[in-house]
Amino acid sequence: MDDEWLDEDLRQDISEGRWVADSVTFAPTTTVGSLVPAGFDAYARILYPVRLSNPDGDSRLVRWSDIARHTGTIAHAEMELHALTAKTGPGFLRSDPPTPAAQVLDWREQLEGVVQVLAQHTSTPDDCWFAFWEGNTSLDDIRTTAPTVTIGGFDYFLLRGHGARATQPFRALAPHIWWPADHSWCMVAHFDFPCVYLGGSHQAVGDVLAMPEIEAWPARVDQIVTADNDHLNR
C-alpha cells in the first residue's frame, strides 16, 4: 500500500459525496448534525492530544482531562479547550505544563487504532471514501483538473481506497471526512475544530469510546460544536 495519496487517486465521479452533503443540509449549522450525517444510532467526539512545550524546549503530549485536572476545571463531554485555561495567566501551560496521567500517543498513532476498530464495523473496510477540503493552497493546481463536492458549505476533493488509508496524507494533508462505501459510519475532522466527530452504530461508537489510548466522549447529533458551549467551565 502506498505511503501517501497520489494525484491519480483523485476521483472524477464525486456523486458518492452527495449522501453526506444531503444528510447535513438541514441541520442547524452549530450542531454535530451539520458535520456528521444524521440517522446514526450513536455519536462520539474524539479529542486531539495537545502538545505543550516548556521554556527549556521540552515537550509532552497531554489530554484535555490532564489540563482540566491541572487548572481545576471540569472534564466533561462538551468541554472546550480554551475554557479549560481561560482563568489561568498568559503562558501558564508553557511555564507550568501538566503531567499526563498516562502515556499519550500522538494523533496519528491514535487514529491507526480507531481505524482498526472501525474496520470491524463495516462490510466494506477495503472500500472507503475520503474527502479533502480544497481550501488549502497546496491543492491550488488541481482545482481545474478534479471536481469537488460541496458538503456543509465547503468544497471537497474525493479519493477512494482501503480504510487504513485514513492515516495517509494527500499533499501533506489529512482527510477531513471519511466513510465506508456501505455508509455504516462516518468520521469528520473539520478543520475548524480541535476534535473529530464520529457517527455509527451503538456497537461501533461504543467500541471506539472504550479505547484506552484515545480521549473520547459520547456526543449527540444536536450537540452544539461552537467554542462557547462549555457551560461548566465559564
C-alpha positions as CSV (number, residue, x, y, z in Angstrom):
1,M,0.0,0.0,0.0
2,D,1.3,3.5,-0.9
3,D,2.6,5.7,1.9
4,E,0.5,8.7,0.7
5,W,-2.2,9.5,-1.8
6,L,-1.3,10.5,-5.3
7,D,-2.9,12.9,-7.7
8,E,-4.0,9.9,-9.8
9,D,-6.2,8.8,-6.8
10,L,-8.5,11.8,-7.3
11,R,-12.0,10.8,-8.3
12,Q,-13.7,12.3,-11.2
13,D,-17.1,10.9,-10.2
14,I,-17.9,12.7,-6.9
15,S,-21.6,11.6,-6.7
16,E,-20.8,9.4,-3.7
17,G,-20.2,12.5,-1.6
18,R,-23.8,13.7,-2.0
19,W,-25.1,11.3,0.6
20,V,-23.1,13.3,3.2
21,A,-24.0,16.6,1.7
22,D,-27.7,15.8,1.6
23,S,-27.7,14.5,5.2
24,V,-26.2,17.6,6.8
25,T,-28.1,20.2,4.7
26,F,-31.0,20.8,7.1
27,A,-29.2,20.5,10.4
28,P,-28.5,23.7,12.4
29,T,-25.1,24.9,11.5
30,T,-23.8,24.9,15.1
31,T,-24.6,21.2,15.7
32,V,-22.9,17.9,15.3
33,G,-25.6,17.1,12.7
34,S,-24.2,19.9,10.4
35,L,-20.9,17.9,10.3
36,V,-21.9,14.2,10.5
37,P,-24.9,12.8,8.8
38,A,-28.0,12.4,10.9
39,G,-29.6,9.0,11.3
40,F,-26.8,7.1,13.0
41,D,-27.6,5.3,16.3
42,A,-24.8,6.9,18.2
43,Y,-22.2,9.7,18.0
44,A,-18.8,10.4,19.6
45,R,-16.3,13.2,20.0
46,I,-12.6,12.3,19.9
47,L,-10.3,15.0,21.3
48,Y,-6.9,15.6,19.7
49,P,-4.0,15.4,22.1
50,V,-2.3,18.7,23.0
51,R,1.5,19.2,22.7
52,L,2.9,21.5,25.3
53,S,6.5,22.8,25.5
54,N,8.2,24.4,28.5
55,P,10.7,27.3,28.3
56,D,13.6,24.7,28.1
57,G,12.1,23.3,24.8
58,D,11.0,20.1,26.3
59,S,7.6,19.0,25.0
60,R,5.0,16.5,26.1
61,L,1.6,15.4,24.9
62,V,-1.3,15.7,27.3
63,R,-5.0,15.1,27.2
64,W,-7.7,17.7,27.8
65,S,-8.5,15.9,31.0
66,D,-4.9,16.4,32.1
67,I,-5.3,20.1,31.5
68,A,-8.6,20.2,33.3
69,R,-7.1,18.5,36.4
70,H,-4.1,20.9,36.3
71,T,-6.2,24.0,36.1
72,G,-9.0,23.0,38.4
73,T,-11.6,22.9,35.7
74,I,-14.1,20.2,34.8
75,A,-13.5,17.5,32.2
76,H,-16.8,16.6,30.6
77,A,-18.3,15.7,27.2
78,E,-18.8,19.2,26.0
79,M,-15.7,20.8,27.3
80,E,-13.8,23.3,25.1
81,L,-10.0,23.6,25.3
82,H,-9.9,27.4,25.6
83,A,-12.4,27.2,28.5
84,L,-10.0,24.9,30.5
85,T,-7.4,27.6,30.6
86,A,-9.5,30.8,30.4
87,K,-8.9,31.7,34.1
88,T,-5.1,31.0,34.1
89,G,-2.5,33.6,33.3
90,P,-0.9,34.0,29.9
91,G,1.6,31.3,29.2
92,F,0.6,29.2,32.2
93,L,0.7,25.9,30.4
94,R,4.1,26.7,29.0
95,S,5.6,27.7,32.3
96,D,3.8,25.0,34.3
97,P,2.7,22.2,31.9
98,P,0.6,19.4,33.4
99,T,1.9,15.9,33.8
100,P,-0.2,13.4,31.9
101,A,-2.0,10.8,34.0
102,A,-0.9,8.1,31.5
103,Q,1.2,8.0,28.3
104,V,-0.4,9.9,25.4
105,L,0.2,8.8,21.9
106,D,0.4,11.2,19.0
107,W,-2.8,11.6,16.9
108,R,-1.6,9.5,14.0
109,E,-1.0,6.6,16.3
110,Q,-4.4,7.1,18.0
111,L,-6.1,7.3,14.6
112,E,-4.4,4.0,13.5
113,G,-6.2,2.3,16.4
114,V,-9.5,3.9,15.7
115,V,-9.3,2.8,12.0
116,Q,-8.6,-0.8,13.1
117,V,-11.7,-0.7,15.4
118,L,-14.0,0.8,12.8
119,A,-12.8,-1.7,10.2
120,Q,-14.7,-4.3,12.2
121,H,-17.9,-2.4,11.9
122,T,-18.3,-2.2,8.1
123,S,-18.8,-4.7,5.4
124,T,-16.6,-2.7,3.1
125,P,-13.3,-2.0,5.0
126,D,-11.3,-2.0,1.8
127,D,-13.6,0.4,0.0
128,C,-13.8,3.8,1.7
129,W,-14.2,7.4,0.6
130,F,-12.0,10.3,1.8
131,A,-12.9,14.0,1.4
132,F,-10.2,16.7,1.5
133,W,-11.1,20.3,1.8
134,E,-10.0,22.2,-1.4
135,G,-9.2,25.4,0.5
136,N,-5.6,24.6,1.3
137,T,-3.1,26.3,-1.0
138,S,-1.2,23.1,-1.6
139,L,-4.2,22.0,-3.7
140,D,-4.3,25.1,-5.9
141,D,-3.0,23.4,-9.1
142,I,-5.6,20.6,-9.2
143,R,-8.7,22.8,-8.9
144,T,-9.1,22.8,-12.6
145,T,-8.5,19.1,-13.1
146,A,-10.6,17.4,-10.5
147,P,-14.3,18.2,-9.5
148,T,-15.4,18.9,-5.9
149,V,-18.5,18.1,-3.9
150,T,-20.0,20.7,-1.6
151,I,-20.6,19.5,1.9
152,G,-21.8,21.9,4.6
153,G,-20.8,24.9,2.5
154,F,-17.3,23.8,1.8
155,D,-15.9,22.1,-1.3
156,Y,-14.0,18.8,-1.1
157,F,-12.0,16.6,-3.4
158,L,-12.8,12.9,-3.1
159,L,-10.4,9.9,-3.1
160,R,-11.2,6.2,-2.7
161,G,-9.3,3.4,-1.2
162,H,-8.8,1.0,1.8
163,G,-9.9,2.3,5.1
164,A,-6.4,2.1,6.5
165,R,-5.5,5.0,4.3
166,A,-7.2,7.4,6.7
167,T,-3.8,7.9,8.2
168,Q,-2.1,8.6,4.9
169,P,-1.7,12.2,3.7
170,F,-2.6,13.7,0.4
171,R,-0.1,16.5,-0.3
172,A,0.7,16.6,3.4
173,L,-3.0,17.0,4.3
174,A,-5.1,14.6,6.3
175,P,-8.6,13.7,5.2
176,H,-11.4,15.9,6.7
177,I,-14.3,13.4,6.1
178,W,-14.2,9.7,5.5
179,W,-16.7,6.8,5.4
180,P,-17.0,3.3,4.1
181,A,-19.0,2.5,0.9
182,D,-21.7,0.9,3.0
183,H,-22.3,4.1,4.9
184,S,-22.1,2.2,8.2
185,W,-20.2,5.1,9.9
186,C,-18.7,8.5,9.1
187,M,-15.8,10.4,10.7
188,V,-15.4,14.2,10.4
189,A,-12.2,16.0,11.2
190,H,-13.4,19.5,10.4
191,F,-10.5,22.0,10.0
192,D,-12.2,24.5,12.4
193,F,-12.3,22.1,15.4
194,P,-9.7,20.5,17.7
195,C,-11.5,17.2,17.6
196,V,-13.1,14.5,15.4
197,Y,-16.7,13.6,15.3
198,L,-18.0,10.1,14.6
199,G,-21.4,8.7,13.8
200,G,-22.2,5.0,13.6
201,S,-23.9,2.1,15.3
202,H,-24.1,1.8,19.0
203,Q,-21.5,-1.0,18.9
204,A,-19.1,0.8,16.7
205,V,-19.2,4.0,18.7
206,G,-19.1,2.1,21.9
207,D,-16.0,0.2,20.9
208,V,-14.3,3.5,20.0
209,L,-15.3,5.1,23.2
210,A,-13.8,2.1,25.1
211,M,-10.4,2.5,23.5
212,P,-8.0,3.4,26.4
213,E,-5.5,5.1,24.0
214,I,-7.8,7.9,23.0
215,E,-9.8,10.6,24.8
216,A,-13.3,10.3,23.6
217,W,-16.8,11.2,24.9
218,P,-20.3,10.4,23.8
219,A,-21.9,13.1,21.6
220,R,-25.4,13.9,20.4
221,V,-26.5,14.8,16.9
222,D,-28.0,18.1,18.2
223,Q,-24.9,18.9,20.4
224,I,-23.5,22.4,19.9
225,V,-20.0,22.4,18.5
226,T,-19.1,26.1,18.9
227,A,-16.3,27.1,21.2
228,D,-18.5,29.0,23.6
229,N,-20.6,25.9,24.5
230,D,-18.6,24.8,27.6
231,H,-21.2,25.8,30.2
232,L,-19.4,24.1,33.1
233,N,-16.2,26.0,32.8
234,R,-17.4,29.6,32.4
